Amino acid sequence: MLAFAKSNEKELNEERIVDQIRALGIDMIHEANSGHPGIVLGAAPIIYTVYAHHLRFVKDDPKFFNRDRFVMSAGHGSALLYATLGMAGFNIELDDLKKFRKLDSITPGHPEYGVTPGVDATTGPLGQGVAMAVGMAIAERHSEALVNDRKTKVIDYNVYCLCGDGDLMEGVSYEACSLAGRLRLNNLILLYDSNRVCLDSDTNKTFIDNIEERFKSMGFNYLTSDDSVSSIDKAITSAKSSALPTIIEIKTTIGKYSKNAGKNIVHGKPLGDEDITNIKKELNIRDIPFAISSETLESFQNFINERNNNLKADFESKIELLDEKSKEVLMALMNDDKAIELTNLDYKMPEDRVESLREASSKVLNSLANSSKLIFGGAADLSSSTLTYLKDKGDFSLDDYNGRNIFFGVREFAMAAIANGLALSGYRPFVSTYLSFSDYLKPALRLSSLMNLPVTYIFTHDSITVGEDGPTHQAVEQLVGLRATPNLDVFRPSDSNEVIGTYKTIFANSKPACIILSRNKTMIRETSSVSLVANGAYIIKKEERKLDAIIIATGEEVDLAFAVSDLLKEKGYDIRIVSMPSIERYNLLSKEEQDSLLPVGVKKFIIERSSSYSWYQFAYNDNYLFTINNFGYSGNAADINKKIFYTKEDISLKIEDIIK
């Protein structure tokens, strides 16, 4: 961490500390020849005031559970954040600041969770930080309800989020804030860097919203401030006593003190040497790159230490006062290992051994929720269709923060970003919608994968066999997009046994995953496997004598593969069927394991009502693919299948032509 020499001076002018942060930030950007100096010069008083006078944290333990959270939603201001964290005493050396935006440094171009000490969320795509902050605020309220008792207030942190005009232009921020207002999350404080300038122009061309009226209409407390430390401090103090979530509109000047102050050109372009010299002269700071005044460093850290010295000890002493059940929940929240074992499966197989995958999913999800209180989530106004409601677990609302079902409303993007905030706060959240609507939330799912957060995405109504709702609701290209996302496991189980195996595999690991489920009923087969889902693929129907061909299928198409195999058997062909619920898990197998499932030299056909682009690693050419690369139709599933030549008769004839 940055070190300072002892000073006899008890307290320095706070503006000098703010100016030191400014100078350090623009030096970082100048050294990297890349970055955003406008926010560094304009918003430094905001971040300083938060860290010096309000934010509760333990600099030597950045993951201290009851810390206040700070989310830099305006992630392009990373140099401002890193300069502040370094001066505040986090384990960030001066050399780390000099390596800003350099390969393998701990000071990357935008804040990344798990890379830089003190960074509470990966941000950069604007608006998502606001929504993740809402998720963190929901998590705090829920944790309070689960852990605290009337005498012992163990959990009581606030969530601060620095956002700008760009964040508030993005729809996801308003989706999330609308829900935050309804839930009356008064532990949430948005610090709005209101400079009315964005990258291309000033905001008069694009953004004339009345922020006060808009946020008040959503149930927020609205405050204003100028860019002085005293004014910002007063506003934050007032926000902390409000019964509502608060947005503080802080009037700033982008690129303050630069020759281009107040202009869009200073947003994302490094400053010139002469400009930096003049700025430092005006700020009365030595014109030496990365020069840090020991007095400012000492003063800043003294402010922090006075407030936070006993924070961790107080927290640990309060834990000892909790009853065993509350203590157990808190320990689970604080534990980095989020694996959950399915200890008591409450599942009764239908007598006819036929069941829709979403029904099976509902049974398993509820069983898991009985096993762990970390499971917390909901759907985007579709729980009655996706069957993801947790029975007897209550609804999370302003009247009951203990409830475990979140009603997200028709807000898919915010739902997923909020889930990231929940995962960053110790939970194993799940969210749900139709597969075709997964497109609404892909940017947040991408951040789940980038941060390696254990968010489970449950997508139902997974193909054109949805039928009468038509092509707007019929997923075609979504699966390949999900499978192309790094660090994301995608499962498309074929029956109830595989659904159980999917959930067991997902919750045995602490990483993001998707479950893709059919609305339709499928056969529960004697040969399907719970345990082998973890391998990603297995033989669900073995050839009887001579292996003529292999059909690879997923989801409800496994039933179709069996029907095709039966027709081919009548003509003397012996077919192996490999169920492949997860391509990602299959790709982790050794070459020997893969070859035992899919021997080299044997013709392999793929049946999946989805884009062909997932399957070229297995297919010789397009003739071996029974996939779909066009949008669907409005009509019942049987009629659609006939129209696109996707019946068992059509497929078996084409396979026979190839393997003759």
C-alpha positions in Angstrom: 0.0 0.0 0.0 1.1 3.6 -0.5 3.1 4.7 2.5 3.3 8.1 4.2 5.7 9.9 6.5 4.3 11.1 9.8 3.3 14.8 9.8 3.0 17.2 12.7 0.1 18.9 11.0 -3.1 17.5 12.4 -5.5 18.2 9.6 -5.0 19.5 6.0 -7.5 21.3 3.9 -9.6 18.6 2.3 -9.5 20.2 -1.1 -5.7 19.5 -1.1 -6.5 15.8 -0.7 -9.1 16.0 -3.5 -6.6 17.7 -5.7 -4.0 15.1 -4.9 -6.4 12.4 -6.1 -7.0 14.4 -9.3 -3.3 14.8 -10.0 -2.7 11.1 -9.4 -5.5 10.1 -11.7 -4.4 12.2 -14.6 -0.8 11.0 -14.2 -2.1 7.4 -14.5 -4.0 8.3 -17.7 -1.0 10.2 -19.1 1.3 7.3 -18.4 -1.0 4.8 -20.1 -1.9 7.3 -22.9 -5.4 6.0 -22.5 -8.3 6.7 -20.1 -10.9 9.2 -19.1 -9.6 12.4 -17.4 -12.9 14.2 -17.4 -14.4 12.3 -14.6 -11.2 12.3 -12.6 -11.1 16.0 -12.5 -14.8 16.5 -12.1 -15.9 13.8 -9.7 -12.9 13.6 -7.4 -14.7 15.5 -4.6 -17.6 12.9 -4.7 -15.5 9.8 -4.3 -13.2 11.5 -1.7 -16.2 12.5 0.5 -17.6 9.0 0.4 -14.4 7.3 1.4 -13.2 9.9 3.9 -16.4 10.5 5.8 -19.0 7.8 5.1 -17.9 4.5 3.6 -17.3 1.8 6.3 -14.6 -0.7 5.2 -11.5 -2.5 6.4 -8.6 -1.7 4.0 -6.6 -4.8 5.0 -9.7 -7.0 4.5 -11.4 -5.8 1.3 -14.0 -8.6 1.5 -15.1 -7.8 5.1 -18.7 -8.8 5.0 -20.4 -5.9 6.8 -18.5 -3.3 4.8 -20.4 -0.6 2.9 -20.4 -1.4 -0.8 -19.2 1.1 -3.4 -20.0 0.5 -7.0 -18.3 2.6 -9.7 -21.1 2.3 -12.3 -19.3 5.0 -14.3 -16.6 2.4 -14.8 -14.6 4.6 -17.2 -13.6 6.5 -14.1 -11.4 3.7 -13.0 -8.3 5.9 -12.7 -10.2 8.0 -10.2 -11.2 4.9 -8.2 -7.7 3.3 -8.2 -6.1 6.6 -7.1 -8.6 6.8 -4.3 -8.2 3.2 -3.2 -4.4 3.6 -3.2 -4.5 6.7 -1.1 -7.1 5.2 1.2 -4.7 2.4 2.2 -5.7 -0.6 0.1 -3.0 -2.9 -1.0 -2.2 -1.0 -4.2 1.4 0.1 -4.7 2.5 3.2 -6.6 3.9 0.8 -9.3 0.4 -0.6 -9.7 -0.9 2.9 -10.5 1.9 3.4 -12.9 0.8 0.2 -14.7 -2.7 1.5 -15.3 -4.3 -0.2 -18.3 -1.2 -2.4 -18.8 -1.3 -6.1 -19.4 -1.6 -8.2 -16.2 -1.7 -5.2 -13.9 -4.2 -5.0 -11.0 -5.3 -1.7 -12.4 -7.2 -2.6 -15.6 -9.0 -0.3 -17.9 -12.3 -0.7 -16.2 -12.9 -1.9 -12.6 -12.8 -5.7 -12.4 -14.1 -7.7 -9.4 -11.4 -10.0 -8.0 -8.5 -8.2 -9.6 -8.2 -4.9 -7.7 -8.5 -4.8 -3.9 -11.5 -2.7 -2.9 -13.4 -3.1 -6.2 -16.9 -4.5 -5.4 -18.1 -5.2 -8.9 -17.0 -5.3 -12.5 -18.3 -2.3 -14.3 -17.9 -0.5 -17.6 -21.0 -1.3 -19.6 -23.0 1.7 -18.4 -26.1 1.3 -16.3 -25.3 -2.2 -15.0 -23.4 -0.9 -11.9 -26.6 0.9 -10.8 -28.6 -2.3 -11.2 -26.0 -4.4 -9.4 -26.0 -1.8 -6.6 -29.8 -2.4 -6.3 -29.1 -6.1 -6.1 -26.6 -5.4 -3.3 -29.2 -3.3 -1.4 -31.8 -6.1 -1.8 -29.2 -8.6 -0.5 -28.4 -6.4 2.6 -32.1 -6.1 3.4 -32.6 -9.9 3.0 -29.5 -10.6 5.1 -30.8 -8.3 7.8 -34.0 -10.2 7.9 -32.3 -13.6 8.0 -29.6 -12.8 10.5 -30.4 -9.9 12.8 -32.6 -10.1 15.8 -34.2 -7.4 17.8 -31.2 -7.1 20.1 -28.3 -7.7 17.8 -27.9 -5.7 14.6 -25.1 -7.6 12.9 -25.8 -6.7 9.3 -26.4 -3.0 8.6 -24.3 -1.9 5.5 -25.2 0.8 3.0 -24.6 0.7 -0.8 -23.2 3.7 -2.6 -23.1 4.0 -6.4 -21.4 6.6 -8.4 -23.1 7.1 -11.7 -23.2 9.6 -14.6 -25.4 10.8 -17.4 -24.6 7.7 -19.5 -25.7 5.3 -16.7 -29.0 7.1 -16.4 -29.6 7.0 -20.2 -29.3 3.3 -20.2 -32.6 1.6 -19.6 -31.3 -1.0 -17.2 -30.7 1.7 -14.6 -34.3 2.8 -14.6 -35.6 -0.8 -14.7 -33.6 -1.4 -11.5 -34.4 1.9 -9.8 -38.1 1.4 -10.4 -37.9 -1.8 -8.4 -35.7 -0.2 -5.8 -38.2 2.5 -5.2 -41.1 0.0 -4.9 -39.1 -2.0 -2.4 -38.1 1.2 -0.5 -34.4 0.3 -0.3 -33.3 3.2 1.8 -29.8 1.6 2.2 -29.1 2.6 -1.4 -27.5 6.0 -2.2 -26.9 7.0 -5.9 -24.3 9.7 -6.3 -25.1 11.3 -9.7 -22.1 13.0 -11.3 -24.3 15.5 -13.2 -22.0 17.3 -15.6 -24.4 17.1 -18.6 -21.7 16.0 -21.0 -21.2 12.7 -22.7 -18.7 11.3 -25.2 -20.1 12.7 -28.5 -21.6 16.0 -27.3 -23.2 17.8 -24.4 -26.4 16.1 -23.3 -28.8 18.7 -24.6 -28.9 16.7 -27.8 -29.9 13.4 -26.1 -30.9 13.8 -22.5 -33.2 16.4 -21.1 -34.9 14.3 -18.4 -36.0 16.0 -15.3 -34.1 13.8 -12.9 -35.9 15.1 -9.8 -39.4 14.4 -11.1 -38.4 11.0 -12.7 -36.8 9.6 -9.5 -39.4 11.0 -7.2 -42.1 9.3 -9.3 -40.2 6.0 -8.7 -40.2 6.4 -5.0 -36.8 7.9 -4.5 -35.6 10.7 -2.2 -34.0 13.4 -4.4 -31.2 15.7 -3.1 -28.9 18.2 -4.8 -25.4 19.3 -4.1 -22.6 21.4 -5.6 -19.1 19.9 -6.0 -17.7 21.0 -2.6 -16.8 18.4 0.0 -19.0 20.1 2.7 -22.1 20.1 0.4 -21.7 16.5 -0.7 -21.0 15.4 2.9 -24.2 17.2 4.1 -26.3 15.5 1.3 -25.0 12.0 2.0 -25.6 12.5 5.8 -29.2 13.5 4.9 -29.6 10.5 2.6 -28.5 8.1 5.3 -31.5 9.1 7.4 -34.1 8.9 4.7 -36.8 6.3 4.6 -36.4 6.0 0.9 -33.6 5.2 -1.5 -31.8 8.4 -2.5 -30.3 10.0 -5.6 -28.0 13.0 -5.0 -27.6 15.1 -8.1 -24.1 16.6 -7.7 -23.4 19.4 -10.1 -19.9 19.0 -11.4 -17.8 20.3 -14.3 -16.3 17.5 -16.5 -12.5 18.0 -16.8 -12.5 20.8 -14.2 -9.3 23.0 -14.5 -8.4 21.6 -17.9 -8.4 23.9 -20.9 -11.3 21.9 -22.2 -13.3 21.9 -19.0 -17.0 21.4 -19.6 -16.5 20.1 -23.1 -17.0 16.6 -24.4 -13.5 16.3 -25.8 -12.1 15.9 -22.2 -14.3 12.9 -21.5 -12.2 10.2 -23.0 -9.0 11.7 -24.4 -5.7 11.9 -22.4 -4.6 15.4 -21.5 -1.5 17.0 -23.1 1.7 17.8 -21.3 1.0 21.6 -21.2 -2.5 21.1 -19.9 -1.3 18.8 -17.1 1.3 21.3 -16.1 -1.2 24.1 -16.0 -3.7 22.0 -14.0 -1.1 21.1 -11.4 0.0 24.7 -11.2 -3.5 25.8 -10.5 -3.9 23.0 -7.9 -0.6 24.0 -6.3 0.8 20.4 -6.8 4.4 19.7 -7.9 4.6 19.0 -11.6 6.3 15.7 -11.1 4.5 12.5 -12.3 3.1 10.4 -9.5 4.3 12.8 -6.8 2.3 12.2 -3.6 2.2 14.6 -0.7 2.8 12.6 2.5 0.6 15.1 4.4 -2.4 14.5 2.2 -1.9 10.8 2.4 -1.7 10.8 6.2 -4.7 13.1 6.6 -6.9 11.0 4.3 -6.1 7.8 6.0 -6.6 9.3 9.4 -10.1 10.3 8.5 -10.7 6.7 7.5 -9.1 5.1 10.5 -11.0 7.2 13.0 -14.3 5.9 11.6 -13.3 2.3 10.8 -10.7 1.1 13.4 -13.1 -1.0 15.4 -15.5 -2.0 12.6 -14.3 -5.6 12.3 -13.9 -6.2 16.0 -17.4 -4.9 16.7 -18.8 -7.1 14.0 -17.1 -10.2 15.3 -18.3 -9.6 18.8 -21.9 -9.3 17.6 -21.7 -12.6 15.8 -21.1 -14.3 19.1 -24.4 -13.0 20.3 -26.4 -14.7 17.5 -28.3 -17.9 17.9 -26.9 -20.9 16.1 -29.4 -20.8 13.2 -28.6 -17.1 12.5 -24.9 -17.7 12.9 -25.1 -20.7 10.4 -26.8 -18.5 7.7 -24.2 -15.7 8.2 -21.3 -18.1 8.0 -22.8 -19.5 4.7 -23.1 -16.0 3.3 -19.5 -15.2 4.3 -18.0 -18.4 2.9 -16.4 -18.1 -0.5 -17.5 -21.7 -1.4 -21.1 -21.5 -2.6 -21.5 -25.2 -3.4 -24.9 -26.5 -2.3 -25.6 -30.2 -2.0 -29.1 -31.5 -2.9 -29.6 -33.3 0.4 -33.3 -34.1 0.4 -34.9 -34.4 -3.1 -38.6 -34.1 -2.8 -39.5 -35.6 -6.2 -42.3 -38.0 -7.0 -42.2 -39.5 -10.5 -45.4 -39.5 -12.5 -47.0 -42.9 -12.8 -47.0 -42.6 -16.6 -43.3 -41.6 -16.6 -44.1 -38.5 -18.7 -43.4 -35.0 -17.4 -42.6 -31.5 -18.7 -39.1 -30.4 -17.9 -40.3 -27.2 -16.3 -42.4 -29.2 -13.9 -39.4 -31.4 -12.9 -37.3 -28.2 -12.6 -39.8 -26.7 -10.1 -39.6 -29.8 -7.9 -35.8 -29.9 -7.8 -35.5 -26.1 -7.4 -37.8 -26.2 -4.4 -35.9 -29.1 -2.9 -32.7 -27.2 -3.2 -34.3 -24.1 -1.6 -35.2 -26.3 1.3 -31.5 -27.3 1.6 -30.1 -23.8 1.6 -31.3 -20.3 2.5 -28.7 -18.9 0.0 -31.0 -19.7 -2.9 -32.9 -16.5 -3.6 -34.5 -15.2 -6.8 -37.4 -15.0 -9.1 -38.7 -14.5 -12.6 -39.4 -11.6 -15.0 -43.2 -11.7 -14.5 -43.3 -15.3 -15.7 -42.9 -17.5 -12.6 -46.4 -19.0 -13.3 -45.0 -20.2 -16.7 -41.4 -21.0 -15.9 -42.6 -22.6 -12.6 -39.8 -21.1 -10.6 -41.8 -19.9 -7.5 -40.4 -21.1 -4.2 -43.3 -22.6 -2.3 -43.8 -21.5 1.3 -40.8 -19.2 1.1 -42.7 -15.9 1.1 -42.4 -12.9 -1.2 -39.6 -10.3 -0.9 -41.4 -7.0 -0.4 -41.1 -3.8 1.6 -43.4 -5.5 4.2 -41.3 -8.7 4.3 -37.6 -8.6 3.4 -37.4 -12.2 4.6 -39.3 -13.5 1.6 -37.2 -15.5 -1.0 -39.3 -14.9 -4.1 -38.4 -11.7 -5.9 -41.1 -10.3 -8.3 -38.8 -8.6 -10.8 -41.7 -7.4 -13.1 -41.1 -7.3 -16.8 -37.5 -6.3 -16.4 -35.2 -9.1 -17.7 -32.0 -7.0 -18.0 -32.4 -5.5 -14.5 -33.3 -8.9 -13.1 -30.0 -10.5 -14.3 -27.9 -7.5 -13.2 -29.6 -7.5 -9.8 -28.8 -11.2 -9.5 -25.2 -10.3 -10.0 -25.5 -7.9 -7.1 -27.0 -10.7 -5.0 -24.2 -13.1 -5.9 -21.6 -10.5 -5.0 -23.3 -10.3 -1.6 -23.1 -14.0 -0.8 -26.2 -15.5 -2.3 -26.8 -18.2 -5.0 -29.4 -16.4 -7.0 -31.6 -17.8 -9.8 -33.6 -15.9 -12.4 -36.0 -17.0 -15.1 -37.7 -16.1 -18.3 -38.4 -17.6 -21.7 -35.3 -18.6 -23.7 -36.2 -16.2 -26.6 -36.2 -13.4 -24.0 -32.7 -14.2 -22.8 -31.6 -11.7 -25.4 -32.9 -8.9 -23.1 -30.4 -9.9 -20.4 -27.3 -11.1 -22.2 -25.1 -8.1 -21.2 -25.7 -9.0 -17.5 -25.2 -12.7 -18.1 -21.9 -11.8 -19.7 -20.8 -10.0 -16.5 -21.9 -13.0 -14.5 -19.5 -15.1 -16.5 -16.8 -12.5 -16.5 -16.9 -12.2 -12.7 -17.5 -16.0 -12.3 -20.6 -15.5 -10.2 -22.8 -18.4 -9.3 -26.0 -17.1 -10.9 -28.3 -19.8 -12.3 -30.4 -18.8 -15.4 -33.5 -20.9 -15.9 -34.9 -20.5 -19.5 -38.0 -22.3 -20.5 -40.1 -22.5 -23.7 -36.9 -23.4 -25.5 -37.7 -24.0 -29.2 -40.2 -23.6 -32.1 -42.3 -26.3 -30.5 -43.7 -23.6 -28.3 -46.2 -23.4 -31.2 -49.0 -20.9 -31.3 -47.2 -18.0 -29.8 -45.3 -17.7 -33.0 -41.7 -16.8 -34.0 -41.4 -13.9 -31.5 -41.5 -16.5 -28.7 -39.8 -19.4 -30.4 -36.1 -19.6 -29.6 -33.8 -20.4 -32.5 -30.5 -18.6 -32.3 -30.3 -18.1 -28.5 -28.7 -21.4 -27.6 -25.6 -20.9 -29.7 -25.2 -17.4 -28.2 -25.2 -18.8 -24.7 -22.9 -21.6 -25.6 -20.4 -19.1 -27.1 -20.1 -17.2 -23.8 -16.9 -18.0 -22.0 -17.1 -19.5 -18.5 -20.8 -20.4 -18.8 -22.1 -23.9 -18.5 -25.3 -24.4 -20.6 -27.5 -27.5 -19.9 -30.4 -28.7 -22.0 -31.7 -31.8 -20.3 -33.9 -34.3 -22.0 -36.1 -35.7 -19.1 -36.7 -35.4 -15.4 -33.7 -37.5 -14.5 -31.4 -35.2 -16.5 -33.1 -32.2 -14.9 -32.1 -33.5 -11.4 -28.6 -34.2 -12.7 -28.4 -30.7 -14.1 -29.3 -29.0 -10.8 -27.0 -31.3 -8.9 -24.1 -30.5 -11.2 -24.7 -26.7 -11.2 -25.1 -26.4 -7.5 -22.1 -28.6 -6.8 -20.0 -25.8 -8.4 -19.7 -22.1 -7.8 -20.0 -20.7 -11.3 -22.7 -19.3 -13.7 -24.9 -21.7 -15.6 -28.0 -21.9 -17.7 -30.7 -24.5 -17.6 -32.7 -24.7 -20.9 -36.1 -26.4 -20.5 -38.9 -27.5 -22.8 -42.4 -26.5 -22.1 -43.5 -29.9 -23.5 -43.7 -33.2 -21.7 -41.0 -35.8 -22.4 -40.5 -39.5 -21.6 -38.6 -40.3 -18.3 -36.4 -43.1 -19.6 -35.0 -46.0 -17.7 -31.7 -45.4 -19.5 -31.4 -41.7 -18.7 -28.9 -40.8 -16.0 -28.8 -38.3 -13.1 -25.1 -38.8 -12.4 -23.8 -38.8 -16.0 -25.1 -35.3 -16.7 -22.0 -34.0 -15.0 -20.0 -35.5 -18.0 -22.0 -33.4 -20.4 -22.8 -36.5 -22.6 -23.5 -40.2 -22.3 -25.0 -43.1 -24.2 -28.7 -43.1 -23.5 -29.4 -45.9 -26.1 -26.7 -48.3 -26.9 -26.4 -50.1 -30.2 -27.4 -53.8 -30.0 -24.8 -55.4 -32.4 -23.1 -53.4 -35.1 -22.8 -49.6 -34.7 -24.1 -48.1 -38.0 -24.4 -44.5 -36.8 -24.7 -42.2 -33.8 -27.5 -39.6 -33.2 -26.5 -36.8 -30.8 -29.6 -35.0 -29.3 -30.5 -32.7 -26.5 -33.6 -31.7 -24.7 -37.0 -32.9 -26.0 -35.3 -33.9 -29.3 -34.0 -37.0 -27.5 -37.5 -38.4 -27.7 -37.5 -37.6 -31.4 -34.1 -39.4 -31.7 -35.6 -42.5 -30.2 -38.5 -42.4 -32.7 -36.0 -42.0 -35.6 -33.9 -44.8 -34.3 -36.9 -47.1 -34.0 -37.8 -46.4 -37.7 -34.2 -47.1 -38.8 -34.1 -50.3 -36.7 -37.1 -51.6 -38.7 -34.9 -51.2 -41.8 -31.9 -53.0 -40.2 -29.8 -50.1 -38.9 -28.3 -50.2 -35.5 -28.2 -46.7 -34.0 -26.5 -45.4 -30.8 -28.1 -42.3 -29.2 -25.9 -40.0 -27.2 -27.7 -37.5 -25.0 -25.6 -34.3 -24.7 -27.1 -32.0 -22.1 -24.0 -29.9 -22.0 -21.4 -29.4 -24.8 -19.2 -27.4 -22.3 -19.1 -30.3 -19.9 -18.5 -32.8 -22.7 -15.5 -30.7 -23.9 -13.9 -31.2 -20.5 -13.7 -34.9 -20.9 -10.5 -36.6 -21.9 -10.0 -37.6 -25.5 -10.3 -41.2 -24.6 -13.7 -40.5 -22.8 -14.9 -38.5 -25.8 -13.9 -41.2 -28.3 -15.7 -43.9 -26.3 -18.9 -41.9 -26.7 -18.3 -40.7 -30.3 -15.8 -43.1 -32.0 -13.8 -41.7 -34.8 -15.0 -42.9 -38.2 -18.6 -43.5 -37.2 -21.2 -41.2 -38.9 -22.7 -38.8 -36.4 -26.0 -37.0 -36.8 -27.3 -34.1 -34.6 -30.9 -33.5 -33.8 -31.7 -30.2 -32.1 -34.3 -27.6 -32.9 -31.8 -24.7 -32.7 -29.0 -23.1 -34.7 -26.6 -25.4 -36.5 -23.6 -23.3 -35.3 -23.3 -25.2 -32.0 -22.6 -28.4 -33.7 -19.9 -28.2 -36.4 -17.3 -29.8 -34.2 -19.3 -33.0 -34.4 -20.8 -33.0 -38.0 -19.1 -34.0 -41.2 -21.2 -31.5 -43.1 -24.6 -29.8 -43.1 -26.3 -33.0 -44.3 -25.6 -34.5 -40.9 -27.4 -31.6 -39.0 -31.0 -31.7 -38.2 -31.1 -28.2 -36.8 -33.0 -25.0 -37.5 -31.5 -21.8 -39.0 -34.7 -19.9 -39.7 -37.4 -18.3 -37.6 -40.5 -20.4 -36.7 -44.2 -20.1 -37.4 -47.4 -19.5 -35.6 -49.2 -22.8 -35.3 -49.3 -26.0 -33.3 -46.0 -27.9 -32.9 -47.1 -30.9 -35.1 -48.0 -28.6 -38.0 -44.8 -26.6 -37.7 -42.7 -29.8 -37.7 -44.4 -31.0 -40.9 -43.9 -27.7 -42.6 -40.1 -27.7 -41.9 -39.7 -31.4 -42.6 -38.8 -32.1 -39.0 -40.8 -35.3 -38.4 -39.4 -38.7 -37.5 -40.1 -39.9 -41.0 -38.4 -37.0 -42.7 -35.3 -37.4 -40.6 -35.0 -41.2 -40.7 -35.2 -41.1 -44.5 -32.3 -38.6 -44.8 -30.2 -40.5 -42.3 -30.8 -43.7 -44.2 -29.7 -42.1 -47.5 -26.4 -41.2 -45.9 -25.6 -44.5 -44.1 -26.7 -46.8 -46.9 
